[in-house]
Amino acid sequence: MSKQNIFLIMLLFSIVMGCKKEANHVVESTSNKKGLKSKKVVYQVFTRLFGNTNTTNKPWGTIEENGVGKFNDFTDKALHEIKDLGVTHIWYTGVPHHGVITDYTKYGISNDDPDVVKGRAGSPYAVKDYYNVNPDLAENPEHRLREFKALIKRSHNAGLKVIIDIVPNHVARNYQSLTNPKGVENFGATDDKTVVYHVNNNFYYNTNKAFKVPKWEHGYSPLGDETHPLEDGEFDEVPAKWTGNGSRLSQPQMNDWYETVKINYGVSPEGRKDFDTLPKGFENKDYKKHFKFWQDKTVPNSWTKFKDIALYWIDMGVDGFRYDMAEMVPVEFWSFMNSAIKMKNSNAFLLAEVYNPALYRDYIHIGKMDYLYDKVQLYDTIKSVMQGKGKTDHIPQILDDLKDIEHQMLHFLENHDEQRIASPGFAGSAKKGKPAMVVSATISTSPTMIYFGQEVGEDGSEDAGFGKPSRTSIFDYIGVPAHQRWMNNKQFDGGQLTDEEKALRDFYKRLLNFTINSSALAGKYQDIHLYNRKYTDGYNDKVLSFVRWSDDEQLIIVSNFDSEKSYEFELKIPEDIIKKWRLNETNYKVEDQLYNQFSTHLIIKDDHASINIKLKAMESFILKIQ
């Protein structure tokens, strides 16, 4: 679901803190200490849209009018091309069975009420059945789970790890699992609905009050101008449940997450935690100690339900999860669930959506998350620079602030919640993402994530209906034009791409493959930007530079974010870096690793080191010392 304008105050904080301080710290990768030899790259794909070749793109169009992609569209060829892009993990977004408008009753699937479904295709974050998958995605909905298992196998055969979503904060208002394993109860099945709260209730209730659908304003409605036989402005729910975003109203507002209901994790309406908390010092203990801690504890019913769901998918072969709005769920629950997952698969990839920097370390150390989104600091700051508003001077401070957890802060420039780079509301041009992508992918040891279509410059301009242009819709059936040109009628060879789109994809392929094969990018980091801002003529706040190194590789990375101007300057390398790299007073050849078409020399004399740099607009160099 779209989360806009979240924690803007945190962005302002990072900008203010970044203006003055000269950062000269050295970050040693957590991964390096663990012996990790390369970075990870996650390819997020909206599963419903990936294989759709239909180009009708009617606003609010039905599945028959606008088409839909299937699990089977991820052929061996498609997965090979994704892997060959430089990808290690694929996140299939929208897999668990969520509310949809299409009638699947002949397969034993109950209809969903359009009054509590967003768009024609439904929100992937309103899960209706956690023990099955979206019937839209199957060639034969009766065998939908079998088809997804086959996709897991094909992905693994292609060398890709598989990630899916789990949304622990809320479920669909009409949650009704029809395929629970034996002995597994539905959410809310045994709730005491005569009370607002009980520790083992799965939901919160407004006793003796009926749910009412939101009052739609300004002519807006869930299906726009389209109609549906079941759309009548009513949904039977007595007593009314609290809504997923925390609204306690029996009639939530139209901008609330009205299609979902909030899960109760044993936190009373007053904020009391009716469960054990971890002893002081447990933030320093490993997942095995966390798992052991919970073995003799009584936990709320919802905790066990979600743990069982996660282990169900792990047993099926899923390699990890992306957790939606994880900070809205108590951190103690994450310790309980993530430690159980790690006991099953110690290499499971656990990524959480957490937007409050004050909570980062708790969710990593106590909650045992592997990775968090670096949104409100790095993403928001880089976006501002790309738009020509912000300064690169703010970026080194972010790395300094996060140096103890830099490996855990996943970097991205696009995902399903954010605007497309090429959209007018973001940068207006996919090319402006190139220097930002170099910085995002190389500045730390953390994983890099890209969103399908980003690598060919998709601009998100399709008017899908419920989804807003500038973000590829996650609520409606739609085709994704630039991505469809790459698909080329499911040949997956880029046959319909423009020359500009081909060049952009080639850039992403070069960059991402370099990152997963570079030992320096799993090694150490040091800023040289603020040093050059102080001592180098012609070097300004549209340029960013830093160094990365390991025992066998030294890199100097410099990017120009200016979309119009070229810059030439003598990039200075501080004396302490020369000493750490054990370089002598001589000339060292340095060569660009992106296109292998630029080389120059690092000149060291009298403890001074410099490189003559000529950067075109939006150009970047990853310079390796030979």
N, C-alpha and C positions, 0 to 999 in steps of 0.2 A: 504494500500500500504506500501511497505517496506521503513522504514526511518532508514538508517544506518549512523553511525558516526555523529549523531546529537549532537551538542553542547558538543563536547569532552572537550572543554576548561572549561566548567562548572564542569565536572568531576575532572579535574586537580585542579580546585579551591577548590573543597570540600576535596580532598585528602590533599592538602597543609595546608588548614585551620584545618584539623583534627589531624595533627600530634602531636601537643604540648599541646593543651589546655586541662586542666582537668575540665570536666563538672560535676558539682554537683548540677545542677538546678533541680527543681521539676516541672514537667509538669502536670497541672490539666486538665483533658479532657474537651474539649468544650461540648462533649456529656454528660458528667457528670453534667455540669451546666444546660443542657437542660433536665436533667432527663432521658436520654437514658440509658437503662439497659444492653444492649449487643451490641457486634460488628456485622457488616454485612459481609457476605461472598458472593462474586460474582463468579458464574461459567460461564466462557466464553466458548461457544460452537460454532464451525463453523458449521452452520446448514446443509450445503450441504454435509458435510463429516460424520456427527454423525452416521446416520443409514445405511451407505453404507457397505454392507457385501461382495462386490466384491473384490477379491484379485488379479486380473490380473495386475494392476498397470503398464500398458504400458505407457512409456513417451509420452506425448501429446495425450493420448488415448481419444477417443470420449466418450460421455455419454453412448453409447451402449456397448463400450468395457470395460470401467472402472467402470461404475455404478455411482449412485448418491443417497444420502440420501433424505428422504422426511419429511415433517412436521409430517405425521402420524407415523413415526418411534419413535417419542417421545410419547410412550405409557404411560398409567398410571403407569405401572411397572417401565419404564425407569425414569420417573419423580420422582417417589417415591424413587428410588435408589439415584438419584442426591440430592434430599432433605435430605435423610438419611445420606449423606456424610458430612452434616453440612453446607448446602448451604441455603441462604436466597433469593438470586436474581439470575436469569438466564439471561445471555446476549446472545440472538440469533443473531449471527453475519452473515451478508449477506442476510438479509430478504428483504429489498426494491429491487424492480425490477431493476437489472443492466444489462448491455450489456452482451449477451451470444451468442455462435456460433450456438447452436441448433436451428433448424427451427421450429417455432411455428406459422407460418402464418395461418394454418388452424383454429387457435383460435383467429384470428384477430390481432395477434401481429406481428409487422414489424420485418423483419430480421435485424441483426446487422452485420456491415462490419468487417471482421476479421482484417482489417488494422488498426482499432481503438478499438480493444478489446485485452486485455492481456490474453494469454493462451486460452485453449479450453473452459473453463467455465466462464472466465471473472472476472474482479476485482469487489469485492463487494463495492469498493469505487468509482465506476463510475456509479452512479445511473441514470437510464434511465427514470424511472417513479416512482415518490414519492408517488403516490396514489394507488400503487398496489405492489405485491410481486413477487419474482423470480419464474417464471413458472417451473424451474427445480425442485422446492421443492414440487410441488403438484402432487398428484396421477392423478388428472384431472385438467390440466392447466386452463380450462375454469372456474373452481370454486376455483382457487388458493387463493383468498382472503377469501373465506368462510372457507377453510381448515386452514388458519392461525388464523382466529378468534376462531376456535375450539381449536387450540393449546393454545391460550391465556387462554381460559376457563379451559383446562386441567391443565395448569401450575398453575393457581390460585387455582384450587381444590387441587393440591398437596402442597399448601402452599408456592409457589414460586412467587416472583414479577418478572415481565417481562421487560427487557431492549432491545431496538433495536438501530441500528445506525442511526444517521443523519449526513450528510457530507456537512456542509454549505459552505465550501470554494470552492467547485467545483461540477459540474455534468458531466455526460457522454457527450462526444462530439456530440453524436447523440440523445440527450435528446428528448423524444417524449412521453409524457403521453397520453395514450389512454383512461384513466378512471378518468379524472379530475372530481371532483364534479361540479355541475352546477354553472356557473359563474367564474370558476377558469381558468385562462389563463396559457399556457405553458411558461416556461422560454424563454425569448427572443422574444415572439410572437409579441410584439409591440415596440421592440427596434428600434431606429433610427440608421441604419447601415451605414449611410453616415458619421458618426463621430466616432472618437476613443472612446470618453467617453461622457456620459450624466448621470446625477445623477440617472435617473430612467431607464436607460438601465440595463438589467440584465448581459450583457457581455461587454467586451472590444473588439474592432475590429481593425484590420489592414485594413483600407479602401482601396478598389480597388486592394487588393491582395488576391490570392487564397491560401487556406491551402494545404500543401503538407505533405504526411506522412513521418515519419522519414527515414533517410537513414540508413539501417541496415548494421552493420559492423561485420567483423570476421565470416561471414556465418550465423549470427544470424537473426531470423525473428520471428514474433509473434506466428507462429505455428511450429517452428523448421523445421524438414524435411517433416512434413505433409503438405498437400495442402487442399485448399477449393475453391469451384467455385467462391466465391466472393472476394478471395484474389488476387488483381491485382495491389497493390502498389498505389492505388488511393482512395481518399475520397472526395466527392464533398462538399466543404464548401467555399462559397464566400459571403462576405469577411471573411478572416481567423480570428478566435477568439484567444485570448490569452489562453495559456495553464494553467492547474490547479496549477502547482507549481510556476507560475508567469512568465514563459518564454513568451516573446513577439514576438518570432520568428514565421513567417508564416509556417516555416518548423521546428518544434521542434526537438531536438536531441532524440536519441533512449532511453536515460536514463531519459528524462523528463517524466512528467505524461501526455504523448501525447494523451491518451484516454479520457482525461477530459478537460474541459474549466473552466477558472477562473470566479467566480461570482463577480460582481461589487456591492459593498455595499455603494456606494456613496463616494468613495475615488478616487480622480482624479489621473491620472498617475504621477503627481508631488507630490502626498501625501496629498493634501488638503482634509479635511473632510467636505463634503457638507451636514451636518446634525447637529442637536443640540448635545451639550455635556452636561454631568451631572454637576451640580454645585458642588463646593468644599464642602466636608463633606458628600456627598451622599454615600460614601463608608461605612458610619456608619448607614445607613438607611436600613430598611427591604424591602423585595420584594414588599410589598403593596405600600410603598411610591414610589418605582421605577415604578411600574405599573401606578400609578396615574400621575407621571411626564410625561409619554409618551402619555397620553390620548389626549392632545391638540396639539401634535407636528406632523408635517409633516415629514414622514420618507421615505427613498428610497424604491422603489418598491420591491426590493429583500428582504428587511426586512419583509414586509408583507407576501410575498410568503412563506418564511420559517416559520414564526410564524404560518400561517394557516396549513402548513404541520404538524408541531409538535402537534398542537391542534387536528388535524384530528386523529392522532394516540392515543393521550391521550383519546379522546372520544371513541375510539375503545376498550380501556382497557389496553393499554400499560402503564407501570408504570414508565418509565424513558428512558433516552437516553444516549448513549455514543457518544460524538461529536468528529469527526475526525479532526485533525489539527486545533483545535479551535483558536490557537494564530494567525493564518493567517487571522482571521476575526476581525474587530474592536470590542473592548470590550463593546462599547456602544450598539452595536446590541445585545450582550448577555444580557445586562440589560433589553432591550426591550423584547426579546423573553422569557428569563427564568422567568421574573416576570409574564408574561402572562400565562406561564405553571403553575407556582405555584398558581396563582389565580384559576386555574382549579383543580389542585391537589397539595395541599401544601406538600404532602409527596413524590412527584415525585423525582426520583433518577437521578441526573444530573451530569454526569462524563465527563470530558474534557481531551483531549490530548494536554497538554501544556508542552513544553520541556525547556523553558527558565525560570530559577528561578527568574529572575528580574521581570517577569510578573505574578508570582503566585498570589500575594495578590490582584492585580488589577482584575484578572479573578475570584477570589473568592468573594471579597468584592464589586466590581463594577459590574462585570459580573454575579454575583449571581450563580456561580457554587457551587455545593455541594462538588465535589471531583475532584482532578487532579491526574494524574499519578505521582508517586514519582520515576521517572526513572533516571534522570541525577545525582541524589545524592544517594539515598539509593540503588536502583537496581544496578546501575553501580558499586557502591562500593562493595556491597555484591557479585556480580558476580566476581569481581577481587579477593576477598577473597576465593571464592569457587574454583577458578582456581589456587590458591596457589601463586598468585602474590601480592595481597594486604594484608593489616593488619586490624584486627578488631579495632585497635586504632582509625581508621578514622570514625567509625560509631557513637560514642557518639556526636561528633561535629555536625553531620547532624541533630540529634534530637534537639540539642541546637539551630541550625540555624532556624529550622522549628517549634519551640515550640509553637508559637502563632497560627499556622495553622496545627498542627500535625494531627488533626482529619480529615482534608480535603485531606490529601495526601495518596491516595490509594496505597497499597503495592502489588507487584506481583513479581514472578520469571519467569513466562512465559506468553506470549500472542501471537497473530497471527503474530506480527511483529518481535518477538525476537526468538533467537535460543532455541531449546529444551535443557533442562538441560543435558539430557543424550547424546546429540550429541557431537562428538569429538571437534567441534569448541567451545563448551561451557565448560562443566565439564567432559564429557565422561562417566558419571555414574549418574544415577538417585539418588543413595544413597547420593551423595554429596549435593543434595538439601535438605536433612533432617534437618541439623542444621540451614541452611539458612531459611528454611520454618518456623521453630520454631521462629527464630528471627523476620522474616518478619511479622508473624501473631500475635505476642504477644508484640512487642516493643512499640506499640502505640494504640490509640483508633480508628484508621482509618480502613476502610474496607480492607479485604483481597480478592485478586482475584486469581483464578487458571484457567488454560486453559485445556480444555478437553483432556484427555490422559496423562496429567502431573501426575495424581495420580496413574498411572500404568507404568510410566517410558517410554512413547513413545519417540523415539530418533530422529524422523524427517528425517530418512535416505532415504525416498522414492524419486526417481527421477521422478517427476511428469511431467516435461517439462519446462514450464515457471518458476515455483517455484523452488528455489534452495534447495538442501538437507541441513539439519540441521534446517530448518523451515518447518513445515507442509504446503504444498502449499495452497494458497488461490486463485490461478488462474486456477487450473486444476481439473479434475475429478480424484480422487485417493482414495484408501483405507488407513486407518490408523491402522497398524497391531496390536500394543499393545491394542489399544482401541477396535479393532474388537474381540480380545480374551476376553476382558471383556464383550462385547455385547453377545458373544456366540450365534450367529444366532438369535439375537433379543430376547433372554431370559433375557438379562441384569442381569446376575447373577455371572459373573466372571468365568464361568465354564471352560474356556480354558486358563486362566491365569496361568503362572508359579508360583511356591511357592514364589519366590522373588517378583513377581509383586503383588501377593495377600498381602504379608507382607507390601509392600509399600503403597498400597491402605488402608490397615488397619491403618497404621501410619497417613495418611492424614485424615482419618475418625475420629480417636481419637483426633487429634490436632484441626481440624476445629470445631468439636462439643464442645470441651472444650472452644474454644474461644468465641462461641456465647452464652455460658452459664455462663461465668465467670464475676462476677461483678467487680473484680479487673482490668480486661482488659478494662473496660469502666471507669476506675478510674485514679489513678495517676501513674506517672513513675519517677524513678530516676536512673541515671547511677551509677553503682558501679565498672565498668570495670577499669576505669582509676585509681581509688582508689586502686584496687588490683594490678594493674600493678606497682604501686609505692611501695606497702607495702607487697606483698605476694610472697614468694619464689615458684618457679615452675609454676607460672601463666604467660602466655605469649600472644603474639599477634595472636595466632590461636584460642584463647578462647574469649568468650564475656559473660558478666554477667550484669544483671540489676534487679531492683525490680519493682513490680507493686502492687498496693493495693487499697482497698476500705474500707468502714467502717466495713465490715464483712469478708474480705478475704485479706490475705497477701501472695504474691508470690515472690519467688526468682528463677530467670531463668538463667540458665547457659548452654552454648553450646560450643562444641568442633568442629571446622571446619577442623581440621587436619584429612586427610583421611588415615593416617598410624599410628599415635602415640596416645597412651593413656596418660592421665595426672592425677596426684594426687597432691592436695594442700589443704591448709586450707583457704577456701574462707572467707574473712573478710567482715562483714556488718558494715558500718560506724555508729558511735555513734548517729548521728542525726536521722538516720532511726529507730534505736531502740527506741528513745524517741518519734518519731512520731507514732510508732506502739504501744507505751505504754507497752513495754515488761519489765518484771522484771528480776533480776539476778537469772536465773535458766536455766534448760534445756528444750527446746521445741522440740517436735517431728516434723519432717518435712517429708512429703511423696510426691513422684513423682506422678503427675496427668496424665501423658501420658500412662504409662503401669502399674502403681500401684504395681511395683515390687521392688522398691527401697525406703528405708526410712533411715533416720539418725537423728542427733540431732543438733539443733542450740544451742550452748553453750554460755551463757552470764555470764561474770564474770568481775568485776572491770571495768565496762563501755566498755569492749571489747567483741565482738561477732564474732563467727566463726563457719563454718561448714566444716567438712572433706568431700571433694569431690573426687571421683574417676570416671573419665570420659573416656570411651572408645573412639576410633577413631569415629568421626562423631556422637557422642552421645550427647543428650540434656536431661536436667531435668527441669521440671516445678515443683518446690518444694513449697508445700503449708504448712504453719504453722498450726499445729493442735491445 
